[in-house]
Amino acid sequence: EEEGVLVTTPLGANDDWYWMLASVLPCDPQIKVVSNDQMRDHRLALLEPRPFMRWKTTQILRFDLSHAYEPAKISSGELETPDIALIPPPRFSSELQRTVTDEGVVWHIPI
């Protein structure tokens, strides 16, 4: 937090609204959201399903731990702190896309 890389939210506030807003603000393109939250409880409240899924799959980094985080075992030396792998969003869309041209309709199929 002191280095400006972590933002905390007020006690009792729903933190989801803060990080979702931060992910769409144009103020800093370096802002990244790291979460494994599937946002099932927000899916219907925010946007139409398709735009929401596009936003979710392109803006959020996922993470994976090498093993469970168990503070008691780590402090006793029985277990090491887990390694964290950040999983960036895909570089390209994985959904079918359609382009209408003068010659007709062209489908773009991700492989």
Beta strands, then each sheet from edge to edge (+ up, - down):
strand 1: 33-34
strand 2: 60-65
strand 3: 84-87
strand 4: 97-101
strand 5: 104-108
sheet 1: 1+ 2+ 3-
sheet 2: 4+ 5-
end
